[in-house]
Structures are given as structure tokens and as C-alpha cells.
Amino acid sequence: GENVEQHPSTLSVQEGDSAVIKCTYSDSASNYFPWYKQELGKRPQLIIDIRSNVGEKKDQRIAVTLNKTAKHFSLHITETQPEDSAVYFCAASRRGGADGLTFGKGTHLIIQP
Amino acid sequence: EAQVTQNPRYLITVTGKKLTVTCSQNMNHEYMSWYRQDPGLGLRQIYYSMNVEVTDKGDVPEGYKVSRKEKRNFPLILESPSPNQTSLYFCASSFLSNRAYEQYFGPGTRLTVT
């Protein structure tokens, strides 16, 4: 089955700086790569996703890049703010998410004031 | 209001006592999944369902059962809970959006098995 590796497990950045979280996947048939944000005590919420026919997608301060050849994808957050502090999960699916997702183990992002 | 609900939200039980965690969605989604979340392990899929009466195992199905008799409900059953099933459980339903199935999560159920 699919295996998703996520790094780093903890990331501390100064407010206003950029943060990058990286994931690799094992199944070359995977075609859907979402990113979820989970605040303490809350449910995961989708923040951005990308499909395998696209190399990059951007939504305001958040962007995701995908390298199909290398089987890795990354989340980029620019101009970080205190409210960006949370745990971020990457995930992958070979059926566009229809049969659920395989998640990475998460990155705890800490924004230092 | 479109939502996924789970009950109970918190449960403390003893080893071997059968329990059911309910999940219901009011969005007419065909696809539903159960995940468990453990510290340092992320979310792992337990079971999923792609339609009524159609269910399949995820990555960690041992010790769990599910059923999908109606489109809106997808209960998770622990026939004989054990302490290693102490976890935070999330139900999710998904819908087709921009050619992908976005997962929408319920609020979670924190289960403790003593």
C-alpha cells in the first residue's frame, strides 16, 4: 500500500518568515495530494490540495508543489502569522481521495513572536 | 447546516465491553471513512465505504467492524475493545470537488479503554 513520509516533525520559525514542510510518497499511482491543518483539540481541515496533473498551486500565503518524478510534494507558507501555529498533515490517494487518504505523521509548526 | 456528527464525543470503557461510535452526515455524500489518530502516528484509516452496503478495510482494520445500511450513517463497532484501541477517532465523508474527493471530518471521539 501507499506510504507517506513527512518531515520535519517539528518546525519553529519566526513570525513573518517562511515555512516549508516536505512529504514523499511511495505509490506512483497516487494522484491526489491534500494538506490538512489541525489546531489543538479540533478536527483536521483541508487547506490546499493538488492533483498529479499540476505542478504547483497557490492560495494566498499557501502554496503546494508536486514533483511526480521524485514522488515528493511540499507545503510552503509565506509571511507566517501566529494563527499558522498548528499541526499540518500531508496525505496521498490513488483514487482522488474516493477510498480515503494515507496520511503523513504530521508536522508541528510553531510560530515564534 | 452541512456537517458530520459523531457520538459520543468522549467515552471511557473497560476491556471487552462492546461499544459503537456513531457517525452521521447530512450532505448526501457517498464516501465515508473512519480514521484513528495517535500521537506521533498521524491519522490511519480503519475502514471506508464507497456506497451503501459497500465497505472495505483500510490500513488498521483489526478489532473493528463497520456497517453502511443507510447512506448517511457509518457506525464504528468495537466488539471487544482493548487498551491499544485507546485513541482519537475521526469519521469523514467525502464529496467530489474539482475532480477530487475532499474529506470532511467530524469533530472526533476520544475513546479510553481501561
gemmi code that builds the backbone of each chain (N, CA, C; Angstrom):
import gemmi

chains = {
    "A": [
        ("GLY", (0.810, -1.201, 0.000), (0.000, 0.000, 0.000), (0.849, 1.260, 0.000)),
        ("GLU", (0.166, 2.367, -0.002), (0.855, 3.667, -0.015), (1.543, 3.926, 1.322)),
        ("ASN", (2.687, 4.603, 1.258), (3.399, 5.044, 2.449), (3.795, 6.503, 2.249)),
        ("VAL", (3.469, 7.342, 3.216), (3.765, 8.773, 3.114), (4.688, 9.156, 4.266)),
        ("GLU", (5.846, 9.718, 3.914), (6.802, 10.192, 4.904), (6.758, 11.718, 4.946)),
        ("GLN", (6.779, 12.284, 6.141), (6.651, 13.736, 6.297), (7.772, 14.263, 7.192)),
        ("HIS", (8.376, 15.388, 6.762), (9.468, 16.000, 7.524), (9.385, 17.528, 7.445)),
        ("PRO", (9.791, 18.229, 8.499), (10.225, 17.686, 9.791), (9.027, 17.370, 10.690)),
        ("SER", (9.255, 16.770, 11.814), (8.157, 16.507, 12.741), (7.817, 17.765, 13.547)),
        ("THR", (8.796, 18.632, 13.749), (8.582, 19.912, 14.413), (9.333, 20.990, 13.650)),
        ("LEU", (8.694, 22.130, 13.467), (9.307, 23.241, 12.744), (8.990, 24.536, 13.477)),
        ("SER", (10.035, 25.235, 13.881), (9.854, 26.507, 14.575), (10.414, 27.623, 13.695)),
        ("VAL", (9.592, 28.625, 13.402), (10.037, 29.749, 12.569), (9.617, 31.061, 13.212)),
        ("GLN", (10.340, 32.112, 12.871), (9.995, 33.448, 13.362), (8.782, 33.973, 12.591)),
        ("GLU", (7.931, 34.670, 13.308), (6.784, 35.297, 12.668), (7.251, 36.150, 11.486)),
        ("GLY", (6.582, 35.966, 10.353), (6.947, 36.709, 9.154), (7.852, 35.946, 8.206)),
        ("ASP", (8.532, 34.910, 8.733), (9.386, 34.088, 7.880), (8.537, 33.050, 7.160)),
        ("SER", (9.197, 32.307, 6.256), (8.515, 31.245, 5.522), (8.727, 29.891, 6.190)),
        ("ALA", (7.788, 28.992, 5.959), (7.887, 27.623, 6.470), (7.667, 26.655, 5.318)),
        ("VAL", (8.467, 25.585, 5.305), (8.337, 24.564, 4.269), (8.264, 23.189, 4.925)),
        ("ILE", (7.258, 22.428, 4.540), (7.081, 21.067, 5.039), (7.106, 20.136, 3.830)),
        ("LYS", (7.855, 19.038, 3.963), (8.051, 18.162, 2.809), (7.498, 16.760, 3.053)),
        ("CYS", (6.965, 16.167, 1.998), (6.445, 14.803, 2.061), (6.886, 14.006, 0.846)),
        ("THR", (7.118, 12.730, 1.065), (7.371, 11.816, -0.038), (6.336, 10.704, 0.017)),
        ("TYR", (6.027, 10.142, -1.139), (5.062, 9.053, -1.199), (5.665, 7.898, -1.985)),
        ("SER", (5.097, 6.717, -1.808), (5.710, 5.531, -2.401), (4.974, 5.026, -3.636)),
        ("ASP", (3.679, 5.249, -3.719), (2.863, 4.682, -4.792), (2.811, 5.643, -5.992)),
        ("SER", (3.447, 5.267, -7.073), (3.497, 6.140, -8.240), (2.114, 6.358, -8.860)),
        ("ALA", (1.126, 5.530, -8.473), (-0.237, 5.699, -8.995), (-1.037, 6.745, -8.214)),
        ("SER", (-0.512, 7.239, -7.113), (-1.222, 8.270, -6.353), (-1.409, 9.510, -7.204)),
        ("ASN", (-2.600, 10.098, -7.106), (-2.906, 11.221, -7.996), (-3.533, 12.417, -7.282)),
        ("TYR", (-3.650, 12.329, -5.967), (-4.296, 13.417, -5.226), (-3.540, 13.635, -3.927)),
        ("PHE", (-3.155, 14.904, -3.653), (-2.267, 15.203, -2.520), (-2.809, 16.416, -1.759)),
        ("PRO", (-3.597, 16.165, -0.711), (-4.116, 17.279, 0.085), (-3.247, 17.562, 1.299)),
        ("TRP", (-3.397, 18.760, 1.824), (-2.767, 19.152, 3.078), (-3.854, 19.588, 4.059)),
        ("TYR", (-3.709, 19.097, 5.308), (-4.673, 19.420, 6.341), (-3.972, 20.149, 7.485)),
        ("LYS", (-4.729, 21.038, 8.096), (-4.264, 21.776, 9.277), (-5.133, 21.356, 10.455)),
        ("GLN", (-4.489, 21.033, 11.566), (-5.246, 20.647, 12.752), (-4.800, 21.483, 13.936)),
        ("GLU", (-5.698, 22.299, 14.424), (-5.437, 23.073, 15.631), (-5.752, 22.212, 16.845)),
        ("LEU", (-5.184, 22.584, 17.968), (-5.291, 21.780, 19.166), (-6.745, 21.507, 19.545)),
        ("GLY", (-7.084, 20.236, 19.672), (-8.425, 19.856, 20.092), (-9.482, 19.930, 19.007)),
        ("LYS", (-9.053, 20.176, 17.765), (-10.040, 20.326, 16.687), (-9.832, 19.266, 15.606)),
        ("ARG", (-10.742, 19.247, 14.680), (-10.675, 18.287, 13.582), (-9.717, 18.782, 12.508)),
        ("PRO", (-9.146, 17.883, 11.714), (-8.324, 18.323, 10.575), (-9.186, 19.062, 9.554)),
        ("GLN", (-8.602, 20.099, 8.988), (-9.318, 20.860, 7.964), (-8.435, 21.027, 6.738)),
        ("LEU", (-9.029, 20.816, 5.592), (-8.297, 20.936, 4.330), (-7.881, 22.385, 4.090)),
        ("ILE", (-6.604, 22.597, 3.776), (-6.155, 23.960, 3.482), (-5.773, 24.137, 2.017)),
        ("ILE", (-5.288, 23.087, 1.387), (-4.944, 23.158, -0.024), (-4.727, 21.744, -0.530)),
        ("ASP", (-4.950, 21.525, -1.812), (-4.689, 20.215, -2.389), (-4.186, 20.380, -3.820)),
        ("ILE", (-3.618, 19.308, -4.337), (-3.086, 19.344, -5.686), (-3.273, 17.984, -6.318)),
        ("ARG", (-3.548, 17.996, -7.606), (-3.679, 16.753, -8.338), (-2.422, 16.513, -9.164)),
        ("SER", (-2.256, 15.274, -9.610), (-0.975, 14.884, -10.217), (-0.734, 15.507, -11.582)),
        ("ASN", (-1.743, 16.110, -12.164), (-1.527, 16.739, -13.461), (-1.128, 18.213, -13.330)),
        ("VAL", (-0.868, 18.643, -12.086), (-0.499, 20.035, -11.825), (0.797, 20.046, -11.034)),
        ("GLY", (1.717, 20.987, -11.332), (2.991, 21.020, -10.631), (3.003, 21.944, -9.426)),
        ("GLU", (2.132, 22.952, -9.448), (2.119, 23.918, -8.364), (0.736, 24.527, -8.250)),
        ("LYS", (0.364, 24.842, -7.014), (-0.917, 25.510, -6.778), (-0.730, 26.484, -5.629)),
        ("LYS", (-1.339, 27.642, -5.769), (-1.147, 28.683, -4.759), (-2.482, 29.240, -4.309)),
        ("ASP", (-2.580, 29.545, -3.017), (-3.777, 30.170, -2.468), (-3.330, 31.160, -1.409)),
        ("GLN", (-3.217, 32.402, -1.795), (-2.766, 33.488, -0.912), (-1.380, 33.167, -0.363)),
        ("ARG", (-1.227, 32.955, 0.943), (0.108, 32.728, 1.510), (0.551, 31.265, 1.475)),
        ("ILE", (-0.321, 30.413, 0.969), (-0.040, 28.977, 0.972), (0.157, 28.483, -0.449)),
        ("ALA", (1.156, 27.631, -0.636), (1.385, 27.028, -1.941), (1.808, 25.577, -1.751)),
        ("VAL", (1.493, 24.769, -2.722), (1.931, 23.374, -2.720), (2.605, 23.090, -4.047)),
        ("THR", (3.725, 22.366, -3.987), (4.423, 21.962, -5.200), (4.497, 20.439, -5.248)),
        ("LEU", (4.474, 19.897, -6.428), (4.486, 18.451, -6.622), (5.532, 18.076, -7.655)),
        ("ASN", (6.385, 17.122, -7.313), (7.360, 16.559, -8.250), (7.025, 15.083, -8.410)),
        ("LYS", (6.332, 14.752, -9.474), (5.889, 13.377, -9.681), (7.049, 12.423, -9.903)),
        ("THR", (8.068, 12.886, -10.579), (9.206, 12.027, -10.877), (9.905, 11.584, -9.599)),
        ("ALA", (10.093, 12.531, -8.703), (10.756, 12.239, -7.442), (9.777, 11.748, -6.382)),
        ("LYS", (8.503, 11.803, -6.650), (7.443, 11.412, -5.721), (7.546, 12.190, -4.422)),
        ("HIS", (7.627, 13.484, -4.548), (7.540, 14.291, -3.339), (6.750, 15.573, -3.593)),
        ("PHE", (6.163, 16.071, -2.531), (5.383, 17.297, -2.592), (5.620, 18.101, -1.315)),
        ("SER", (5.456, 19.401, -1.422), (5.815, 20.292, -0.319), (4.747, 21.356, -0.105)),
        ("LEU", (4.638, 21.769, 1.150), (3.756, 22.871, 1.527), (4.626, 24.071, 1.870)),
        ("HIS", (4.301, 25.211, 1.299), (5.046, 26.441, 1.552), (4.084, 27.466, 2.149)),
        ("ILE", (4.445, 27.994, 3.305), (3.658, 29.065, 3.919), (4.560, 30.290, 4.008)),
        ("THR", (4.150, 31.379, 3.403), (4.935, 32.614, 3.447), (4.337, 33.582, 4.466)),
        ("GLU", (5.173, 34.516, 4.901), (4.728, 35.569, 5.849), (3.936, 34.960, 7.002)),
        ("THR", (4.547, 34.007, 7.681), (3.836, 33.270, 8.729), (3.306, 34.193, 9.821)),
        ("GLN", (2.156, 33.775, 10.350), (1.467, 34.537, 11.395), (1.190, 33.621, 12.577)),
        ("PRO", (0.945, 34.169, 13.761), (0.695, 33.316, 14.945), (-0.406, 32.285, 14.726)),
        ("GLU", (-1.420, 32.643, 13.969), (-2.538, 31.709, 13.743), (-2.170, 30.544, 12.820)),
        ("ASP", (-0.964, 30.581, 12.264), (-0.496, 29.449, 11.475), (0.023, 28.320, 12.361)),
        ("SER", (0.225, 28.583, 13.642), (0.689, 27.549, 14.566), (-0.355, 26.437, 14.648)),
        ("ALA", (0.071, 25.214, 14.339), (-0.840, 24.074, 14.294), (-0.031, 22.844, 13.895)),
        ("VAL", (-0.718, 21.704, 13.808), (-0.110, 20.509, 13.224), (-0.609, 20.386, 11.788)),
        ("TYR", (0.306, 20.162, 10.879), (-0.020, 20.033, 9.464), (0.231, 18.597, 9.008)),
        ("PHE", (-0.722, 18.068, 8.264), (-0.609, 16.711, 7.729), (-0.664, 16.741, 6.208)),
        ("CYS", (0.249, 16.000, 5.583), (0.122, 15.758, 4.160), (-0.549, 14.404, 3.974)),
        ("ALA", (-1.084, 14.159, 2.805), (-1.753, 12.897, 2.524), (-1.689, 12.602, 1.036)),
        ("ALA", (-1.952, 11.346, 0.698), (-1.940, 10.935, -0.698), (-3.039, 9.916, -0.937)),
        ("SER", (-3.506, 9.869, -2.182), (-4.533, 8.899, -2.564), (-4.359, 8.559, -4.031)),
        ("ARG", (-4.624, 7.308, -4.397), (-4.522, 6.911, -5.801), (-5.847, 6.986, -6.520)),
        ("ARG", (-6.911, 7.266, -5.811), (-8.227, 7.340, -6.438), (-8.873, 8.696, -6.183)),
        ("GLY", (-8.058, 9.731, -6.154), (-8.588, 11.073, -5.965), (-9.223, 11.270, -4.601)),
        ("GLY", (-8.917, 10.394, -3.643), (-9.474, 10.518, -2.305), (-10.746, 9.706, -2.104)),
        ("ALA", (-11.237, 9.042, -3.126), (-12.507, 8.323, -3.032), (-12.457, 7.193, -2.011)),
        ("ASP", (-11.331, 6.529, -1.881), (-11.214, 5.440, -0.912), (-10.440, 5.903, 0.317)),
        ("GLY", (-10.466, 7.201, 0.576), (-9.798, 7.725, 1.749), (-8.370, 8.131, 1.456)),
        ("LEU", (-7.650, 8.465, 2.498), (-6.312, 9.041, 2.369), (-5.299, 8.292, 3.223)),
        ("THR", (-4.046, 8.283, 2.757), (-2.921, 7.839, 3.573), (-2.179, 9.088, 4.021)),
        ("PHE", (-2.076, 9.259, 5.325), (-1.510, 10.482, 5.895), (-0.053, 10.312, 6.290)),
        ("GLY", (0.685, 11.428, 6.255), (1.971, 11.505, 6.912), (1.751, 11.644, 8.414)),
        ("LYS", (2.841, 11.632, 9.176), (2.713, 11.622, 10.624), (2.560, 13.008, 11.223)),
        ("GLY", (2.648, 14.029, 10.413), (2.361, 15.372, 10.896), (3.592, 16.202, 11.208)),
        ("THR", (3.437, 17.503, 11.081), (4.466, 18.476, 11.432), (3.865, 19.506, 12.365)),
        ("HIS", (4.480, 19.642, 13.540), (4.029, 20.667, 14.469), (4.745, 21.969, 14.128)),
        ("LEU", (4.000, 22.921, 13.590), (4.571, 24.216, 13.210), (4.365, 25.215, 14.351)),
        ("ILE", (5.474, 25.780, 14.781), (5.446, 26.753, 15.875), (5.914, 28.093, 15.324)),
        ("ILE", (5.086, 29.115, 15.470), (5.443, 30.455, 15.012), (5.904, 31.260, 16.227)),
        ("GLN", (7.164, 31.635, 16.220), (7.735, 32.386, 17.339), (7.488, 33.885, 17.139)),
        ("PRO", (6.987, 34.579, 18.156), (6.700, 36.023, 18.002), (7.966, 36.844, 17.901)),
    ],
    "B": [
        ("GLU", (-27.488, 23.128, 8.355), (-26.021, 23.265, 8.311), (-25.397, 21.922, 7.914)),
        ("ALA", (-24.527, 21.974, 6.891), (-23.835, 20.770, 6.440), (-22.834, 20.332, 7.503)),
        ("GLN", (-22.922, 19.043, 7.905), (-21.992, 18.626, 8.935), (-21.884, 17.111, 9.027)),
        ("VAL", (-20.787, 16.690, 9.681), (-20.589, 15.298, 10.069), (-20.635, 15.276, 11.592)),
        ("THR", (-21.480, 14.423, 12.150), (-21.594, 14.351, 13.600), (-21.139, 12.979, 14.084)),
        ("GLN", (-20.580, 12.953, 15.275), (-20.139, 11.718, 15.902), (-20.653, 11.693, 17.331)),
        ("ASN", (-21.021, 10.491, 17.771), (-21.426, 10.305, 19.153), (-20.993, 8.940, 19.670)),
        ("PRO", (-20.511, 8.888, 20.921), (-20.305, 10.032, 21.800), (-19.024, 10.783, 21.441)),
        ("ARG", (-18.800, 11.940, 22.043), (-17.567, 12.683, 21.811), (-16.450, 12.181, 22.728)),
        ("TYR", (-16.834, 11.692, 23.887), (-15.866, 11.147, 24.836), (-16.451, 9.859, 25.415)),
        ("LEU", (-15.586, 8.860, 25.581), (-16.053, 7.592, 26.126), (-14.912, 6.909, 26.861)),
        ("ILE", (-15.191, 6.515, 28.094), (-14.267, 5.702, 28.864), (-14.965, 4.371, 29.101)),
        ("THR", (-14.310, 3.292, 28.742), (-14.934, 1.987, 28.880), (-13.900, 0.977, 29.388)),
        ("VAL", (-14.357, -0.251, 29.573), (-13.469, -1.296, 30.072), (-13.217, -2.328, 28.989)),
        ("THR", (-12.136, -3.023, 29.126), (-11.764, -4.065, 28.159), (-12.886, -5.069, 27.987)),
        ("GLY", (-13.204, -5.345, 26.731), (-14.173, -6.386, 26.418), (-15.619, -5.950, 26.314)),
        ("LYS", (-15.929, -4.739, 26.687), (-17.320, -4.280, 26.662), (-17.638, -3.646, 25.303)),
        ("LYS", (-18.472, -4.312, 24.537), (-18.794, -3.872, 23.180), (-19.292, -2.431, 23.152)),
        ("LEU", (-18.842, -1.696, 22.154), (-19.316, -0.319, 22.017), (-19.453, 0.052, 20.547)),
        ("THR", (-20.259, 1.060, 20.313), (-20.472, 1.586, 18.962), (-20.312, 3.092, 18.998)),
        ("VAL", (-19.545, 3.606, 18.047), (-19.427, 5.042, 17.836), (-20.201, 5.375, 16.561)),
        ("THR", (-21.162, 6.257, 16.687), (-21.990, 6.577, 15.521), (-21.390, 7.732, 14.734)),
        ("CYS", (-21.658, 7.720, 13.445), (-21.240, 8.796, 12.553), (-22.381, 9.049, 11.582)),
        ("SER", (-22.742, 10.298, 11.429), (-23.825, 10.647, 10.529), (-23.470, 11.907, 9.766)),
        ("GLN", (-23.819, 11.929, 8.477), (-23.595, 13.126, 7.670), (-24.881, 13.486, 6.933)),
        ("ASN", (-25.100, 14.787, 6.797), (-26.340, 15.266, 6.187), (-26.101, 15.887, 4.820)),
        ("MET", (-24.998, 15.497, 4.177), (-24.613, 16.118, 2.910), (-24.826, 15.200, 1.715)),
        ("ASN", (-25.423, 14.037, 1.951), (-25.684, 13.077, 0.884), (-24.397, 12.582, 0.219)),
        ("HIS", (-23.310, 12.524, 0.992), (-22.048, 12.046, 0.441), (-22.065, 10.536, 0.303)),
        ("GLU", (-21.502, 10.032, -0.782), (-21.437, 8.594, -0.983), (-20.297, 7.957, -0.190)),
        ("TYR", (-19.199, 8.673, -0.043), (-17.995, 8.087, 0.513), (-17.820, 8.484, 1.974)),
        ("MET", (-17.515, 7.498, 2.808), (-17.270, 7.750, 4.227), (-16.103, 6.894, 4.701)),
        ("SER", (-15.380, 7.400, 5.698), (-14.210, 6.696, 6.233), (-14.133, 6.871, 7.738)),
        ("TRP", (-13.436, 5.935, 8.374), (-13.061, 6.068, 9.778), (-11.535, 6.085, 9.873)),
        ("TYR", (-11.021, 6.997, 10.723), (-9.598, 7.101, 10.993), (-9.381, 7.085, 12.503)),
        ("ARG", (-8.208, 6.628, 12.899), (-7.790, 6.811, 14.277), (-6.524, 7.667, 14.278)),
        ("GLN", (-6.410, 8.509, 15.298), (-5.261, 9.394, 15.404), (-4.544, 9.129, 16.715)),
        ("ASP", (-3.263, 8.807, 16.626), (-2.437, 8.536, 17.789), (-1.205, 9.427, 17.737)),
        ("PRO", (-0.723, 9.893, 18.876), (0.438, 10.800, 18.907), (1.627, 10.218, 18.154)),
        ("GLY", (2.184, 11.024, 17.260), (3.361, 10.597, 16.519), (3.082, 9.673, 15.352)),
        ("LEU", (1.828, 9.258, 15.180), (1.489, 8.322, 14.099), (0.571, 8.936, 13.046)),
        ("GLY", (0.100, 10.130, 13.280), (-0.800, 10.756, 12.323), (-2.166, 10.096, 12.334)),
        ("LEU", (-2.852, 10.203, 11.219), (-4.173, 9.580, 11.074), (-4.029, 8.328, 10.220)),
        ("ARG", (-4.647, 7.260, 10.672), (-4.592, 5.996, 9.933), (-6.014, 5.527, 9.656)),
        ("GLN", (-6.237, 5.116, 8.437), (-7.573, 4.726, 8.036), (-7.922, 3.328, 8.562)),
        ("ILE", (-9.125, 3.204, 9.119), (-9.574, 1.938, 9.674), (-10.435, 1.182, 8.645)),
        ("TYR", (-11.493, 1.824, 8.195), (-12.392, 1.289, 7.183), (-12.903, 2.437, 6.336)),
        ("TYR", (-13.378, 2.090, 5.152), (-14.049, 3.071, 4.338), (-15.240, 2.434, 3.628)),
        ("SER", (-16.112, 3.301, 3.133), (-17.306, 2.833, 2.417), (-17.527, 3.734, 1.219)),
        ("MET", (-17.711, 3.111, 0.070), (-17.909, 3.887, -1.152), (-19.379, 3.938, -1.557)),
        ("ASN", (-20.225, 3.237, -0.797), (-21.658, 3.301, -1.071), (-22.382, 2.446, -0.030)),
        ("VAL", (-23.693, 2.506, -0.052), (-24.492, 1.686, 0.857), (-24.162, 0.213, 0.626)),
        ("GLU", (-23.933, -0.498, 1.728), (-23.624, -1.929, 1.720), (-22.270, -2.250, 1.085)),
        ("VAL", (-21.435, -1.245, 0.855), (-20.098, -1.460, 0.297), (-19.074, -0.908, 1.268)),
        ("THR", (-18.326, -1.806, 1.917), (-17.295, -1.362, 2.848), (-16.004, -2.113, 2.551)),
        ("ASP", (-14.877, -1.518, 2.962), (-13.596, -2.178, 2.726), (-12.604, -1.752, 3.793)),
        ("LYS", (-11.608, -2.601, 3.991), (-10.628, -2.365, 5.031), (-9.659, -1.266, 4.623)),
        ("GLY", (-9.267, -0.488, 5.641), (-8.194, 0.463, 5.453), (-6.878, -0.139, 5.912)),
        ("ASP", (-6.047, 0.683, 6.522), (-4.710, 0.222, 6.913), (-4.675, -0.485, 8.270)),
        ("VAL", (-5.612, -0.181, 9.164), (-5.597, -0.754, 10.521), (-6.980, -1.250, 10.914)),
        ("PRO", (-7.539, -2.264, 10.229), (-8.910, -2.696, 10.491), (-9.078, -3.680, 11.648)),
        ("GLU", (-7.984, -4.241, 12.155), (-8.097, -5.312, 13.153), (-8.793, -4.799, 14.416)),
        ("GLY", (-9.799, -5.537, 14.858), (-10.510, -5.198, 16.077), (-11.703, -4.285, 15.874)),
        ("TYR", (-11.971, -3.940, 14.629), (-13.081, -3.026, 14.317), (-14.027, -3.655, 13.300)),
        ("LYS", (-15.281, -3.214, 13.354), (-16.260, -3.534, 12.328), (-17.012, -2.267, 11.962)),
        ("VAL", (-17.570, -2.264, 10.776), (-18.396, -1.133, 10.341), (-19.603, -1.684, 9.603)),
        ("SER", (-20.575, -0.821, 9.406), (-21.705, -1.164, 8.556), (-22.169, 0.093, 7.844)),
        ("ARG", (-22.809, -0.090, 6.694), (-23.345, 1.043, 5.943), (-24.694, 0.619, 5.372)),
        ("LYS", (-25.683, 0.694, 6.246), (-27.032, 0.297, 5.845), (-27.797, 1.467, 5.217)),
        ("GLU", (-27.396, 2.665, 5.590), (-28.002, 3.865, 5.017), (-26.869, 4.777, 4.571)),
        ("LYS", (-27.180, 5.629, 3.614), (-26.148, 6.490, 3.069), (-25.586, 7.440, 4.114)),
        ("ARG", (-26.412, 7.927, 5.013), (-25.991, 8.967, 5.939), (-25.218, 8.451, 7.152)),
        ("ASN", (-25.339, 7.158, 7.465), (-24.750, 6.634, 8.700), (-23.646, 5.621, 8.452)),
        ("PHE", (-22.615, 5.686, 9.277), (-21.478, 4.785, 9.115), (-20.910, 4.501, 10.510)),
        ("PRO", (-21.565, 3.631, 11.286), (-21.100, 3.377, 12.656), (-19.838, 2.525, 12.717)),
        ("LEU", (-19.034, 2.781, 13.731), (-17.824, 2.011, 14.005), (-18.085, 1.164, 15.242)),
        ("ILE", (-17.848, -0.132, 15.121), (-18.171, -1.074, 16.187), (-16.883, -1.718, 16.708)),
        ("LEU", (-16.732, -1.690, 18.023), (-15.636, -2.408, 18.659), (-16.272, -3.527, 19.471)),
        ("GLU", (-16.167, -4.752, 18.973), (-16.834, -5.885, 19.596), (-16.240, -6.210, 20.954)),
        ("SER", (-14.928, -6.139, 21.069), (-14.245, -6.441, 22.321), (-13.056, -5.493, 22.470)),
        ("PRO", (-13.339, -4.275, 22.920), (-12.269, -3.262, 22.966), (-11.105, -3.679, 23.851)),
        ("SER", (-9.920, -3.255, 23.441), (-8.717, -3.499, 24.227), (-7.992, -2.171, 24.439)),
        ("PRO", (-7.108, -2.089, 25.430), (-6.417, -0.827, 25.727), (-5.682, -0.227, 24.528)),
        ("ASN", (-5.206, -1.053, 23.598), (-4.488, -0.488, 22.445), (-5.430, 0.169, 21.433)),
        ("GLN", (-6.714, 0.148, 21.723), (-7.680, 0.888, 20.899), (-8.024, 2.240, 21.514)),
        ("THR", (-7.365, 2.567, 22.604), (-7.466, 3.918, 23.154), (-6.894, 4.885, 22.128)),
        ("SER", (-7.714, 5.819, 21.686), (-7.297, 6.686, 20.591), (-8.328, 7.789, 20.379)),
        ("LEU", (-8.011, 8.685, 19.454), (-8.937, 9.708, 18.987), (-9.436, 9.257, 17.617)),
        ("TYR", (-10.748, 9.123, 17.480), (-11.334, 8.594, 16.261), (-12.061, 9.696, 15.489)),
        ("PHE", (-11.813, 9.710, 14.192), (-12.487, 10.666, 13.310), (-13.237, 9.923, 12.215)),
        ("CYS", (-14.465, 10.343, 12.016), (-15.240, 9.920, 10.865), (-15.125, 11.014, 9.811)),
        ("ALA", (-15.135, 10.632, 8.552), (-15.071, 11.624, 7.479), (-16.001, 11.201, 6.354)),
        ("SER", (-16.585, 12.184, 5.720), (-17.318, 11.900, 4.490), (-16.688, 12.728, 3.388)),
        ("SER", (-16.849, 12.283, 2.171), (-16.176, 12.988, 1.089), (-17.088, 13.165, -0.110)),
        ("PHE", (-16.799, 14.234, -0.823), (-17.583, 14.587, -1.985), (-16.645, 14.989, -3.104)),
        ("LEU", (-17.155, 14.904, -4.312), (-16.348, 15.232, -5.481), (-16.304, 16.743, -5.657)),
        ("SER", (-15.091, 17.291, -5.600), (-14.899, 18.724, -5.776), (-13.690, 18.938, -6.665)),
        ("ASN", (-13.879, 19.570, -7.801), (-12.762, 19.781, -8.739), (-12.049, 18.475, -9.067)),
        ("ARG", (-12.807, 17.440, -9.286), (-12.325, 16.119, -9.708), (-11.522, 15.387, -8.632)),
        ("ALA", (-11.680, 15.776, -7.381), (-11.066, 15.023, -6.280), (-12.068, 14.932, -5.145)),
        ("TYR", (-11.871, 13.961, -4.262), (-12.831, 13.731, -3.179), (-12.311, 14.352, -1.902)),
        ("GLU", (-12.774, 15.560, -1.618), (-12.353, 16.263, -0.417), (-12.961, 15.615, 0.819)),
        ("GLN", (-12.111, 15.279, 1.796), (-12.569, 14.660, 3.040), (-13.045, 15.747, 4.006)),
        ("TYR", (-14.232, 15.542, 4.544), (-14.759, 16.467, 5.532), (-14.888, 15.692, 6.839)),
        ("PHE", (-14.174, 16.131, 7.886), (-14.074, 15.374, 9.121), (-15.128, 15.754, 10.153)),
        ("GLY", (-15.553, 14.758, 10.921), (-16.383, 15.006, 12.087), (-15.545, 15.559, 13.224)),
        ("PRO", (-16.143, 15.853, 14.379), (-15.445, 16.509, 15.483), (-14.516, 15.591, 16.277)),
        ("GLY", (-14.634, 14.291, 16.079), (-13.766, 13.359, 16.792), (-14.429, 12.750, 18.013)),
        ("THR", (-14.001, 11.526, 18.336), (-14.443, 10.810, 19.540), (-13.198, 10.325, 20.264)),
        ("ARG", (-13.056, 10.777, 21.497), (-11.888, 10.348, 22.274), (-12.294, 9.140, 23.103)),
        ("LEU", (-11.678, 8.011, 22.809), (-12.006, 6.746, 23.464), (-10.854, 6.307, 24.358)),
        ("THR", (-11.194, 5.960, 25.577), (-10.230, 5.388, 26.513), (-10.725, 4.018, 26.942)),
        ("VAL", (-9.877, 3.000, 26.770), (-10.220, 1.627, 27.166), (-9.289, 1.227, 28.310)),
        ("THR", (-9.876, 0.921, 29.444), (-9.043, 0.583, 30.622), (-9.035, -0.928, 30.863)),
    ],
}
model = gemmi.Model(1)
for chain_id, residues in chains.items():
    chain = gemmi.Chain(chain_id)
    for i, (resn, *xyz) in enumerate(residues, 1):
        res = gemmi.Residue()
        res.name, res.seqid = resn, gemmi.SeqId(i, " ")
        for name, pos in zip(("N", "CA", "C"), xyz):
            atom = gemmi.Atom()
            atom.name, atom.element = name, gemmi.Element(name[0])
            atom.pos, atom.b_iso = gemmi.Position(*pos), 0.0
            res.add_atom(atom)
        chain.add_residue(res)
    model.add_chain(chain)
structure = gemmi.Structure()
structure.add_model(model)
structure.setup_entities()
